[in-house]
Amino acid sequence: MSREDFKSFIPADKTIPELTIKAILVGVFLAVVLGAANAYLGLYAGMTVSAIIPGAVLALALMKPFKPTILEVNIATMGASAGECVAAGVIFTIPALILLDVWTEINYLQTTFISLMGGLLGVLWMVPLRRALVVKTDLPFPEGIAVAAVLTTTVGGDESDKKGGISSIWLAIGAIIAALFKFGQISLNIFRGTIDGMVSIGKYAIVGKEHEGWFYGGTATSPALLGVGWIIGPRISSYVFVGGLIGWVIIAPLLILASGLPIPVGEYTDLGPLIGGFYIIWGEQVRYIGVGAMLVGGLWAVYSIRNNLVDSVKEAVLGIKAGAVKTKKRTEQDLSYKLIFISIGLMIIPIFVLYQWLSGLLGISIIMAVLTVFLAFIASALAGYLTGLVGSSNCPISGVTVTVLLIVSLIMLGFGATGLEGMAVVIFISAVICIGGSISGDLLQTMASGQMIGATPKKLQISMIFGVVAISGVIGIIIGVLHEAFTIGSQSLPAPQAFLMKGIVQGILGGEMLWPYVIVGAVLAFVLILINLPVLPVAIGLYLPFTLSVPIFAGGSIRYLTDSFLKKKYGSAEEEEISDWELAIKQTDVKPNEKAMRTGLLFTAGLVAGEALMGVVVAVLVVLGINLALMETASWWPGLLVLAYIGLLLAYIPIREILSQR
């Protein structure tokens, strides 16, 4: 069935409450809350998890006393998505200004304007891309399917004989477990956040010098990272882990054998003489291999979807011509194309003012303002396509940003703007574009769920604007609080994506790029491309701390066991003739394997949201000077034991009802 003929859950000829005050207020509230949660998670782990699924369930929980319609809940979900998207774009880029010493602290006003400009550009560019990527393609939009399934199952139908309904209790349970664990870890200090150690492999003479060889290993005790691994699945989590093995188990020990273990300085002194020295090798050398791999991976991602990108441009142009004809079908009504493109053109003015205000470079600010609007379209189309293919949580928006960062850096190098002002402009531009691409991708995911449910696109787009404005007003405060509490760039808040941005800008404009390592990373990326393996997950493993890759891989492994069990019992889901979109709004006879997977998604979304939100709460306690620590030094085994128990829950909860039927 063509998606243009798709029969939505709420028919197009039926009108029910949708863009209401209560839906907008709940969406704005969730934009702030989930934006804060993802800001912490992104700075801690280098990746964010889509807020669409937890946003939908939280919206339902908050609105349930007011008896909302399914379309009102979907509107509130759209606001929640805005918070996560803007937070992702900000934490990937803005902290690089701290790492570059352009800022000594987060500038609230400037961060607010950057967030607002990027968010609005993303919403505006999404409108002409909606039909091209949601209706005119067969992209699955996995999280859109999940939201449609949750909403139609919990609030949608009138049937009294629904079977296979999914309870949102598992989201709450996951959130409570992770929040309590995180509170015990970073506030009460009864669990260690990281369990790691070094092992000597003896002394060896290389090039006439004798050095001791060392291996490093460990894991972060993080329920959220277990959840992230489960959500992204065994394949991607394995690639992340392989990247960690390449960087931490192969390359770093070889560098130590060749040059010796350095003495820790600065932030690395807190880690001890051995682990601190190992982290210096990783942070100042190995990570640049990840930079090189990410550069090539980002460019390859753009090249791989070139045909889809061209088709998207054509669809957008056709959409302008068709915009004058008002459609009578409610589920196909967008904001006016004419108004949208006038607004996009006018966006050049405030963006120019922003760049001029931030950098003081008049001519460059004019050129870069125009370039920003154009590159925002490319990033929005690319992010939208990738999001539709692999989901918002897996979408490598950082790869899109890296590509843009490289282009803008080379242009600034051509202008001769190589000082801190030039570096600042590059980060500002990349932040606006990254936020725009992230917003557009997530917005299209929610547009897909809206297409299945029967939402009005125009009203969803308006809701997203409210969410963008809300999170833009507070994201600067959130990042500032986290920086004051944990310090951006420290082990507690490593900000790996921002480090990547800093490395590229310094390398091209400041002449500090360690080109041999970058070239090694680029060659590694080319090899991965030749053998048809994804580059970006491996690159993430290279520049993430190895302790973060381990629980992600563990979560992916648990997902593999779950998938294997369900496939053995019920067969492959691919054997079903019914499409995923039709299955998402199916109201009767939901099969046990489908319910199992939905339960797992809710539980893991709770783990991610609970830990991340508690991280923000504890950050506020730290800033206020409230110390609740019960122990000076936590033992390593309690945290590992509890994390293993949570892993067992993650394996058991999705299939518990199936096991009980035996």
C-alpha positions as CSV (number, residue, x, y, z in Angstrom):
1,M,0.0,0.0,0.0
2,S,1.3,3.5,-0.9
3,R,1.8,5.8,2.1
4,E,-0.3,8.4,0.3
5,D,-3.2,5.9,0.6
6,F,-2.3,4.8,4.1
7,K,-5.4,4.5,6.3
8,S,-4.4,6.3,9.5
9,F,-5.7,5.4,13.0
10,I,-7.8,8.6,13.2
11,P,-9.3,9.1,9.7
12,A,-8.4,12.2,7.8
13,D,-12.1,13.3,7.6
14,K,-12.5,13.1,11.4
15,T,-11.6,16.1,13.6
16,I,-10.8,15.7,17.3
17,P,-8.9,18.0,19.8
18,E,-5.2,18.3,18.9
19,L,-3.3,21.6,19.3
20,T,-4.7,22.5,22.7
21,I,-3.3,24.6,25.6
22,K,-2.8,21.5,27.8
23,A,-1.0,19.7,25.0
24,I,1.3,22.7,24.4
25,L,2.1,23.2,28.1
26,V,2.9,19.5,28.7
27,G,5.1,19.5,25.5
28,V,7.0,22.6,26.8
29,F,7.5,21.0,30.2
30,L,8.8,17.8,28.7
31,A,11.0,19.7,26.3
32,V,12.8,21.2,29.3
33,V,13.0,18.0,31.4
34,L,14.1,15.6,28.7
35,G,16.4,18.2,27.2
36,A,18.2,18.5,30.6
37,A,18.4,14.7,30.8
38,N,19.9,14.3,27.4
39,A,22.3,17.2,27.9
40,Y,23.8,15.3,30.8
41,L,23.8,12.0,29.0
42,G,25.4,13.5,25.9
43,L,28.2,15.2,27.8
44,Y,28.8,12.0,29.8
45,A,28.6,9.3,27.1
46,G,29.0,11.2,23.8
47,M,25.5,10.2,22.5
48,T,21.9,11.0,23.2
49,V,18.9,8.8,23.1
50,S,15.7,9.9,21.4
51,A,13.1,11.4,23.7
52,I,10.2,10.3,21.4
53,I,9.3,7.1,23.2
54,P,9.7,8.2,26.8
55,G,8.2,11.6,25.8
56,A,5.1,9.9,24.6
57,V,4.7,7.8,27.8
58,L,5.4,10.8,30.1
59,A,3.0,12.9,28.1
60,L,0.3,10.3,28.5
61,A,1.0,10.0,32.2
62,L,0.9,13.8,32.8
63,M,-2.2,14.3,30.7
64,K,-4.2,11.2,31.7
65,P,-6.2,13.0,34.5
66,F,-7.4,15.5,31.8
67,K,-8.6,12.7,29.5
68,P,-6.5,13.7,26.4
69,T,-7.1,12.6,22.9
70,I,-4.4,10.5,21.1
71,L,-3.6,13.5,18.9
72,E,-3.1,15.8,22.0
73,V,-0.6,13.3,23.4
74,N,1.2,13.2,20.1
75,I,1.4,17.0,20.1
76,A,3.0,16.9,23.6
77,T,5.4,14.2,22.4
78,M,6.5,16.6,19.6
79,G,7.5,19.2,22.3
80,A,9.5,16.5,24.2
81,S,11.4,15.7,21.0
82,A,12.3,19.4,20.6
83,G,14.0,19.4,24.0
84,E,16.2,16.3,23.2
85,C,17.1,17.6,19.7
86,V,18.3,21.1,20.8
87,A,20.1,19.6,23.8
88,A,21.9,17.1,21.5
89,G,23.0,19.9,19.1
90,V,24.2,22.1,21.9
91,I,26.2,19.6,23.9
92,F,27.9,18.3,20.7
93,T,29.3,21.8,19.9
94,I,29.0,24.6,22.5
95,P,31.2,22.8,25.1
96,A,34.0,23.0,22.5
97,L,34.2,26.7,23.2
98,I,35.1,25.8,26.8
99,L,37.7,23.3,25.6
100,L,39.2,25.9,23.2
101,D,39.3,28.5,26.0
102,V,37.2,30.8,23.9
103,W,34.8,30.8,26.9
104,T,35.8,30.4,30.5
105,E,32.1,29.6,31.4
106,I,28.9,29.0,29.5
107,N,27.5,32.2,28.1
108,Y,23.8,31.9,28.7
109,L,22.6,34.6,26.3
110,Q,24.7,33.6,23.4
111,T,23.8,29.9,23.9
112,T,20.2,30.8,23.9
113,F,20.4,32.6,20.6
114,I,22.4,29.9,19.0
115,S,19.9,27.3,20.1
116,L,16.9,29.3,18.9
117,M,18.4,30.0,15.4
118,G,19.4,26.4,14.9
119,G,16.1,25.0,16.2
120,L,14.0,27.3,14.0
121,L,16.0,26.6,10.9
122,G,15.5,22.9,11.5
123,V,11.8,23.2,11.8
124,L,11.5,25.4,8.7
125,W,13.6,23.2,6.5
126,M,11.7,20.1,7.7
127,V,8.4,21.4,6.2
128,P,9.3,21.0,2.5
129,L,11.1,17.8,3.3
130,R,8.2,16.0,5.0
131,R,6.5,14.6,2.0
132,A,9.9,13.7,0.4
133,L,11.1,11.6,3.3
134,V,8.0,10.5,5.2
135,V,5.4,9.9,2.4
136,K,7.3,9.4,-0.8
137,T,9.8,6.9,0.6
138,D,9.7,3.5,2.3
139,L,12.0,4.6,5.2
140,P,10.8,2.7,8.3
141,F,11.1,5.4,10.9
142,P,11.5,2.9,13.7
143,E,10.9,5.1,16.7
144,G,7.9,6.6,14.9
145,I,6.5,3.1,14.7
146,A,7.2,2.5,18.4
147,V,5.4,5.7,19.4
148,A,2.4,4.9,17.2
149,A,2.2,1.5,18.8
150,V,2.4,2.8,22.4
151,L,-0.2,5.5,21.8
152,T,-2.7,3.5,19.9
153,T,-2.4,0.7,22.5
154,T,-2.7,2.8,25.6
155,V,-5.0,5.7,24.6
156,G,-6.2,5.0,21.1
157,G,-9.0,2.6,20.6
158,D,-12.6,2.2,21.8
159,E,-12.5,-1.6,21.6
160,S,-13.2,-3.3,24.9
161,D,-11.5,-6.5,23.7
162,K,-8.0,-5.2,23.2
163,K,-5.4,-7.8,23.7
164,G,-1.7,-7.5,24.1
165,G,-1.8,-4.0,25.6
166,I,1.5,-2.6,26.9
167,S,1.8,-1.1,30.3
168,S,3.8,2.1,30.8
169,I,4.8,0.8,34.3
170,W,8.0,-0.6,32.9
171,L,9.2,2.9,31.9
172,A,8.6,4.0,35.5
173,I,10.3,1.0,37.0
174,G,13.4,1.5,34.7
175,A,13.6,5.2,35.6
176,I,13.3,4.5,39.4
177,I,16.0,1.8,39.3
178,A,18.4,3.9,37.3
179,A,17.8,7.1,39.3
180,L,18.3,5.3,42.7
181,F,21.5,3.7,41.4
182,K,22.8,7.0,40.1
183,F,22.0,8.8,43.3
184,G,23.8,6.1,45.3
185,Q,26.8,6.4,42.9
186,I,27.4,10.1,42.6
187,S,25.7,11.5,45.6
188,L,25.9,8.9,48.4
189,N,29.1,7.5,47.0
190,I,28.3,3.9,47.8
191,F,28.9,2.7,44.2
192,R,31.9,3.4,42.1
193,G,31.1,5.0,38.8
194,T,34.1,3.4,37.0
195,I,35.8,0.1,37.8
196,D,39.1,0.0,36.0
197,G,42.7,-1.1,36.3
198,M,46.1,-1.6,34.7
199,V,48.1,-4.8,34.1
200,S,51.8,-4.8,33.3
201,I,53.0,-7.1,30.5
202,G,56.7,-6.7,31.3
203,K,59.6,-4.6,29.9
204,Y,60.6,-4.6,26.3
205,A,63.4,-2.8,24.4
206,I,62.2,-0.9,21.3
207,V,64.5,1.2,19.2
208,G,67.2,1.0,21.8
209,K,65.0,2.1,24.7
210,E,63.4,-0.1,27.3
211,H,59.8,0.6,28.3
212,E,57.2,-1.3,30.4
213,G,54.1,-2.5,28.5
214,W,50.7,-1.9,30.0
215,F,47.1,-3.0,29.3
216,Y,44.1,-1.1,30.5
217,G,40.6,-2.5,31.2
218,G,37.4,-1.6,33.0
219,T,33.8,-0.6,32.8
220,A,31.5,2.2,33.8
221,T,28.7,1.1,36.1
222,S,25.9,2.7,34.3
223,P,22.3,1.4,33.8
224,A,21.8,4.1,31.1
225,L,24.6,2.8,29.0
226,L,23.2,-0.8,29.3
227,G,19.9,0.7,28.0
228,V,21.7,2.6,25.2
229,G,23.3,-0.7,24.1
230,W,20.0,-2.5,24.2
231,I,18.3,0.2,22.1
232,I,20.9,0.5,19.4
233,G,21.2,-3.3,19.2
234,P,24.0,-5.9,19.1
235,R,25.3,-4.9,15.7
236,I,26.0,-1.2,16.3
237,S,27.1,-1.8,19.9
238,S,29.6,-4.4,18.7
239,Y,31.1,-1.9,16.3
240,V,31.4,0.6,19.1
241,F,33.2,-2.0,21.2
242,V,35.5,-3.0,18.4
243,G,36.5,0.6,18.0
244,G,37.3,0.7,21.8
245,L,39.4,-2.5,21.4
246,I,41.3,-1.1,18.5
247,G,42.1,2.1,20.4
248,W,42.6,0.9,23.9
249,V,43.8,-2.6,23.6
250,I,45.9,-2.4,20.5
251,I,47.1,1.1,19.5
252,A,47.5,2.7,23.0
253,P,49.6,-0.2,24.4
254,L,51.8,-0.1,21.3
255,L,52.3,3.7,21.8
256,I,53.3,3.1,25.4
257,L,55.8,0.5,24.4
258,A,57.3,2.9,21.9
259,S,57.4,6.1,24.0
260,G,56.8,5.1,27.6
261,L,53.9,5.9,30.0
262,P,53.7,9.7,30.5
263,I,53.4,11.3,33.9
264,P,49.9,12.6,34.5
265,V,49.3,16.3,34.5
266,G,46.3,18.5,34.9
267,E,42.9,16.8,35.1
268,Y,44.6,13.4,34.6
269,T,46.4,13.5,38.0
270,D,43.2,12.5,39.8
271,L,43.3,9.2,38.0
272,G,46.6,8.1,39.5
273,P,50.1,7.7,37.9
274,L,49.3,4.7,35.8
275,I,45.7,5.2,34.6
276,G,46.3,9.0,34.3
277,G,49.2,8.3,32.0
278,F,47.2,5.9,29.9
279,Y,44.5,8.5,29.5
280,I,47.0,11.0,28.3
281,I,48.1,8.6,25.5
282,W,44.4,8.1,24.6
283,G,43.3,11.7,24.8
284,E,46.3,13.3,23.1
285,Q,47.0,10.7,20.4
286,V,44.6,7.8,20.0
287,R,41.5,10.1,19.9
288,Y,42.8,11.8,16.8
289,I,42.6,8.5,15.0
290,G,38.9,8.6,15.9
291,V,38.8,12.2,14.5
292,G,40.3,10.9,11.2
293,A,37.8,8.0,11.0
294,M,34.9,10.3,11.8
295,L,35.9,12.8,9.1
296,V,35.9,10.1,6.4
297,G,32.8,8.5,7.8
298,G,30.9,11.8,7.7
299,L,31.9,12.5,4.1
300,W,31.0,8.9,3.1
301,A,27.6,9.2,4.8
302,V,26.8,12.3,2.7
303,Y,28.0,10.6,-0.5
304,S,26.1,7.4,0.2
305,I,22.7,9.2,0.2
306,R,23.5,11.6,-2.7
307,N,20.6,10.3,-4.8
308,N,18.1,10.6,-2.0
309,L,19.4,14.1,-1.3
310,V,18.8,15.2,-4.9
311,D,15.3,13.7,-4.8
312,S,14.6,15.6,-1.6
313,V,15.5,18.9,-3.3
314,K,13.3,18.1,-6.2
315,E,10.4,17.2,-3.9
316,A,10.9,20.5,-2.0
317,V,10.7,22.5,-5.2
318,L,7.6,20.7,-6.3
319,G,6.2,21.3,-2.9
320,I,6.5,25.1,-3.4
321,K,4.6,24.9,-6.6
322,A,1.9,22.8,-5.0
323,G,1.7,24.9,-1.9
324,A,-0.7,27.4,-3.4
325,V,-3.3,24.7,-3.8
326,K,-5.0,24.1,-0.4
327,T,-5.5,20.5,0.2
328,K,-8.8,19.4,1.7
329,K,-7.2,16.4,3.4
330,R,-6.5,17.3,7.0
331,T,-3.6,14.8,7.4
332,E,-1.7,16.5,4.5
333,Q,-1.9,20.1,5.6
334,D,1.6,21.7,6.2
335,L,2.5,25.2,7.1
336,S,2.4,27.5,4.0
337,Y,5.4,26.7,1.8
338,K,5.5,30.4,0.7
339,L,5.6,31.5,4.3
340,I,8.3,28.9,5.1
341,F,10.7,30.0,2.4
342,I,10.2,33.7,3.1
343,S,11.0,32.9,6.8
344,I,14.1,30.9,5.8
345,G,15.4,33.8,3.7
346,L,14.8,36.2,6.6
347,M,16.7,34.0,9.0
348,I,19.9,35.2,7.3
349,I,19.5,38.5,9.1
350,P,19.4,37.4,12.8
351,I,22.1,34.7,12.0
352,F,24.3,37.4,10.6
353,V,23.7,39.6,13.7
354,L,24.5,36.7,15.9
355,Y,27.8,35.9,14.2
356,Q,28.8,39.6,14.1
357,W,27.9,39.9,17.8
358,L,29.9,36.8,18.7
359,S,33.0,37.3,16.6
360,G,33.2,41.0,15.4
361,L,34.2,39.8,11.9
362,L,31.8,41.7,9.6
363,G,32.5,40.4,6.1
364,I,33.0,36.8,7.2
365,S,29.7,37.0,9.3
366,I,27.7,38.0,6.2
367,I,29.1,35.2,4.0
368,M,28.8,32.6,6.8
369,A,25.2,33.6,7.5
370,V,24.2,32.8,3.9
371,L,26.3,29.6,4.0
372,T,24.7,28.5,7.3
373,V,21.2,28.6,5.8
374,F,22.3,26.5,2.8
375,L,24.2,23.9,4.9
376,A,21.3,23.7,7.3
377,F,19.2,22.3,4.4
378,I,21.9,19.7,3.6
379,A,22.2,18.7,7.2
380,S,18.4,18.6,7.7
381,A,17.9,16.4,4.6
382,L,20.8,14.1,5.6
383,A,19.7,13.8,9.2
384,G,16.1,13.2,8.2
385,Y,17.1,10.4,5.9
386,L,19.4,8.7,8.4
387,T,16.8,9.1,11.2
388,G,14.2,7.5,9.0
389,L,16.6,4.6,8.3
390,V,18.1,3.8,11.7
391,G,16.1,5.9,14.2
392,S,16.9,9.0,16.2
393,S,19.0,7.3,18.8
394,N,21.3,5.8,16.2
395,C,21.4,8.7,13.8
396,P,25.0,9.9,13.5
397,I,24.2,13.6,13.6
398,S,27.7,14.1,14.9
399,G,29.0,12.8,11.6
400,V,26.9,15.3,9.8
401,T,28.3,18.0,12.0
402,V,31.8,16.9,11.5
403,T,31.4,17.2,7.7
404,V,30.0,20.7,8.1
405,L,32.8,21.6,10.6
406,L,35.4,20.5,8.1
407,I,33.9,22.5,5.3
408,V,33.5,25.6,7.4
409,S,37.0,25.3,8.9
410,L,38.6,25.1,5.4
411,I,36.6,28.1,4.3
412,M,37.8,30.1,7.4
413,L,41.3,29.0,6.7
414,G,41.0,30.4,3.2
415,F,39.9,33.7,4.7
416,G,42.9,33.7,7.0
417,A,40.8,33.7,10.1
418,T,42.9,31.3,12.1
419,G,42.8,32.9,15.6
420,L,40.4,32.3,18.4
421,E,37.8,34.5,16.7
422,G,37.9,32.3,13.6
423,M,37.6,29.1,15.7
424,A,34.7,30.6,17.6
425,V,32.8,31.4,14.3
426,V,33.4,27.8,13.1
427,I,31.9,26.4,16.3
428,F,29.0,28.9,16.3
429,I,28.1,27.9,12.7
430,S,28.5,24.2,13.4
431,A,26.3,24.5,16.5
432,V,23.5,26.2,14.5
433,I,23.6,23.6,11.8
434,C,24.0,20.6,14.2
435,I,20.9,21.8,16.1
436,G,19.0,22.3,12.9
437,G,19.8,18.9,11.6
438,S,19.0,17.2,14.9
439,I,15.6,19.0,15.1
440,S,14.7,18.1,11.5
441,G,15.6,14.5,12.0
442,D,13.6,14.0,15.2
443,L,10.7,16.1,13.9
444,L,10.4,13.8,10.8
445,Q,10.4,10.8,13.2
446,T,7.4,12.2,15.0
447,M,5.8,13.2,11.7
448,A,5.9,9.5,10.8
449,S,4.1,8.5,14.0
450,G,1.6,11.4,13.3
451,Q,1.1,10.0,9.7
452,M,0.2,6.6,11.2
453,I,-2.0,8.0,14.0
454,G,-3.7,10.6,11.8
455,A,-2.3,13.9,13.1
456,T,-2.3,17.2,11.3
457,P,1.3,18.0,10.1
458,K,0.8,21.8,10.4
459,K,-0.2,21.5,14.1
460,L,2.8,19.3,14.8
461,Q,5.1,21.8,13.2
462,I,3.7,24.6,15.4
463,S,4.1,22.4,18.5
464,M,7.8,21.9,17.6
465,I,8.3,25.6,17.5
466,F,6.9,26.0,21.0
467,G,9.3,23.2,22.2
468,V,12.3,24.8,20.5
469,V,11.6,28.2,22.2
470,A,11.1,26.6,25.6
471,I,14.4,24.5,25.7
472,S,16.4,27.3,24.1
473,G,15.5,29.5,27.1
474,V,17.0,27.1,29.6
475,I,19.6,25.0,27.9
476,G,22.4,27.5,28.6
477,I,21.5,27.3,32.3
478,I,21.5,23.5,32.3
479,I,24.9,23.3,30.6
480,G,26.3,25.9,32.9
481,V,25.2,24.1,36.0
482,L,26.7,20.8,34.7
483,H,30.0,22.5,33.9
484,E,30.2,24.1,37.3
485,A,29.4,20.8,39.1
486,F,31.5,18.4,37.0
487,T,33.7,20.5,34.7
488,I,33.3,19.9,30.9
489,G,36.2,17.8,29.7
490,S,36.8,15.9,33.0
491,Q,36.3,12.2,33.5
492,S,33.0,12.9,35.1
493,L,31.8,14.9,32.0
494,P,34.2,14.0,29.2
495,A,32.1,15.6,26.4
496,P,33.6,13.4,23.7
497,Q,31.7,14.9,20.8
498,A,32.8,18.4,21.8
499,F,36.4,17.2,22.1
500,L,36.1,16.0,18.5
501,M,34.9,19.4,17.3
502,K,37.7,21.1,19.2
503,G,40.3,18.7,17.7
504,I,39.2,19.5,14.1
505,V,39.0,23.2,14.6
506,Q,42.4,23.4,16.2
507,G,43.9,21.1,13.7
508,I,42.8,23.1,10.7
509,L,42.9,26.7,12.0
510,G,45.4,26.4,14.8
511,G,48.0,24.1,13.2
512,E,47.7,21.6,16.2
513,M,46.2,18.7,14.3
514,L,48.2,15.5,14.8
515,W,48.0,14.7,11.2
516,P,49.7,11.2,11.3
517,Y,47.0,10.0,13.7
518,V,44.3,11.6,11.7
519,I,45.6,9.9,8.5
520,V,45.7,6.6,10.3
521,G,42.0,7.1,11.2
522,A,41.2,8.0,7.7
523,V,42.9,4.9,6.3
524,L,41.1,2.8,8.9
525,A,37.8,4.3,7.7
526,F,38.6,3.6,4.0
527,V,39.3,0.0,4.9
528,L,36.0,-0.3,6.8
529,I,34.2,1.2,3.7
530,L,35.9,-1.3,1.4
531,I,34.8,-4.3,3.5
532,N,31.3,-2.7,3.8
533,L,31.3,-2.1,7.5
534,P,30.0,1.1,9.2
535,V,32.6,3.7,10.0
536,L,30.9,6.0,12.5
537,P,30.2,3.5,15.3
538,V,33.9,2.3,15.2
539,A,35.1,5.9,15.3
540,I,32.8,6.5,18.3
541,G,34.5,3.6,20.1
542,L,37.9,5.0,19.3
543,Y,37.3,8.4,21.0
544,L,35.0,7.3,23.8
545,P,36.6,6.1,27.0
546,F,36.8,2.3,26.9
547,T,34.8,2.0,30.1
548,L,31.8,3.5,28.3
549,S,32.0,1.1,25.4
550,V,31.9,-2.0,27.7
551,P,28.4,-1.5,29.2
552,I,27.1,-0.4,25.7
553,F,28.3,-3.7,24.3
554,A,26.8,-5.6,27.3
555,G,23.4,-4.0,26.6
556,G,23.7,-4.9,22.9
557,S,24.6,-8.5,23.9
558,I,21.5,-8.8,26.1
559,R,19.4,-7.5,23.2
560,Y,21.0,-10.2,21.0
561,L,19.9,-12.9,23.5
562,T,16.3,-11.4,23.6
563,D,16.1,-11.3,19.8
564,S,17.4,-14.8,19.5
565,F,14.9,-16.2,22.0
566,L,12.0,-14.5,20.3
567,K,13.1,-15.6,16.9
568,K,13.5,-19.2,18.0
569,K,10.1,-19.2,19.5
570,Y,8.1,-17.1,17.0
571,G,10.3,-16.9,13.9
572,S,11.6,-13.8,12.2
573,A,9.4,-10.7,12.3
574,E,10.4,-10.2,8.6
575,E,8.2,-13.2,7.7
576,E,5.0,-11.2,8.5
577,E,3.1,-9.9,5.5
578,I,1.6,-6.9,7.4
579,S,3.8,-3.8,7.2
580,D,5.3,-2.2,10.3
581,W,3.2,0.9,9.9
582,E,0.0,-1.2,9.9
583,L,1.3,-3.3,12.8
584,A,2.0,-0.1,14.8
585,I,-1.7,0.9,14.9
586,K,-3.1,-2.6,15.2
587,Q,-5.5,-2.8,18.1
588,T,-6.4,-6.5,18.5
589,D,-4.5,-9.7,18.9
590,V,-1.1,-8.1,19.5
591,K,1.3,-11.0,19.5
592,P,3.5,-11.9,22.5
593,N,6.8,-11.3,20.7
594,E,5.6,-7.8,19.7
595,K,4.6,-7.1,23.3
596,A,8.0,-8.3,24.5
597,M,9.9,-6.0,22.3
598,R,7.8,-3.0,23.3
599,T,8.2,-3.8,27.0
600,G,12.0,-3.9,26.5
601,L,12.0,-0.5,24.8
602,L,10.0,1.1,27.6
603,F,12.2,-0.4,30.3
604,T,15.5,0.7,28.6
605,A,14.1,4.2,27.9
606,G,13.3,4.4,31.6
607,L,16.9,3.4,32.5
608,V,18.3,6.1,30.3
609,A,15.8,8.8,31.4
610,G,16.2,7.9,35.1
611,E,19.9,8.0,35.3
612,A,20.2,11.2,33.1
613,L,17.6,13.1,35.2
614,M,19.3,12.1,38.4
615,G,22.6,13.3,37.0
616,V,21.0,16.8,36.6
617,V,19.5,16.7,40.1
618,V,22.8,15.8,41.7
619,A,24.5,18.5,39.6
620,V,22.2,21.0,41.2
621,L,23.1,19.6,44.7
622,V,26.8,19.9,43.9
623,V,26.4,23.5,42.8
624,L,24.4,24.3,46.0
625,G,27.2,22.8,48.1
626,I,25.1,19.9,49.4
627,N,27.3,16.9,50.2
628,L,25.5,13.6,51.0
629,A,28.4,11.2,50.6
630,L,28.3,8.3,53.1
631,M,31.8,7.0,52.2
632,E,35.1,8.6,51.3
633,T,36.0,5.8,48.9
634,A,33.4,3.4,47.5
635,S,34.2,-0.3,47.0
636,W,34.2,-1.6,43.5
637,W,32.1,-4.7,43.9
638,P,28.7,-3.4,45.1
639,G,28.2,-1.3,42.0
640,L,29.3,-4.1,39.7
641,L,27.0,-6.5,41.5
642,V,23.9,-4.2,41.3
643,L,24.7,-3.5,37.6
644,A,24.8,-7.2,36.9
645,Y,21.4,-7.6,38.5
646,I,20.0,-4.8,36.4
647,G,21.4,-6.6,33.4
648,L,19.5,-9.7,34.4
649,L,16.4,-7.7,34.7
650,L,16.9,-6.3,31.2
651,A,17.2,-9.8,29.9
652,Y,14.2,-11.1,31.9
653,I,11.5,-8.3,31.8
654,P,10.9,-8.2,28.1
655,I,10.2,-12.0,27.9
656,R,8.8,-12.6,31.4
657,E,5.2,-13.2,30.2
658,I,6.4,-15.6,27.5
659,L,8.4,-17.6,30.0
660,S,5.5,-17.8,32.4
661,Q,3.4,-19.4,29.7
662,R,5.7,-22.4,29.6
